[in-house]
């Protein structure tokens, strides 16, 4: 009996270890940008955003004489977000601005049609100034995107659609806005979905690899969708999921262990 006691304890320990380890997450899986050394590197170029069809462009015209810019004030478009709503609720709405139509154009008061699609914000601003200067000699124009939004889904703490106040956003900043990864996030395979020029792109980003900074998807584009997949460990850790998936294996295994231990204890 004394010789059988260590065998019984060992069998119970292995069974407990088998059941408990299935839903565990390794520490290495929770590390982002592992083995990054102290270093400096030049940023070759920032992404240049081009205006596309269905973009909402804010155009703000100013002058020393406020009365001269009144005819050029843009109209407020319908918005689905209520005042004071959160970023996710307002993100799909439209604010003050001009919509780029199917032909890639916007229509300004007195000026008429202006081709916007394919231009940068700076290029559009310069063209508008050249058209307005005959009406307002000291005109000043500011142009910016109103629909730069990204959507984060999956294993982040605050999945949502976020409106971006500027025109430059990295994938790390986006994950930070969403409250960071959850413990069960698959950091080595973050999916980026991007649509441009009538083409839908799918890309996988490894946030544990320092080459992330050289990826063409490190800087996000308007309307990008980021999906963070769960680790396989979450399937086992989810309540009821493990037993439902592996009951056909576990029941015979546990029965065998019980019979084996019974034979050892009561020969």
Helices and strands as residue ranges (DSSP letters): H 2-21, G 27-30, E 56-62, G 66-72, H 87-90, E 98-99, E 105-108, E 112-115, H 121-132, E 140-145, E 149-154, E 160-163, H 171-177, E 185-196, E 199-205, G 210-214, E 225-230, H 232-237, H 241-265
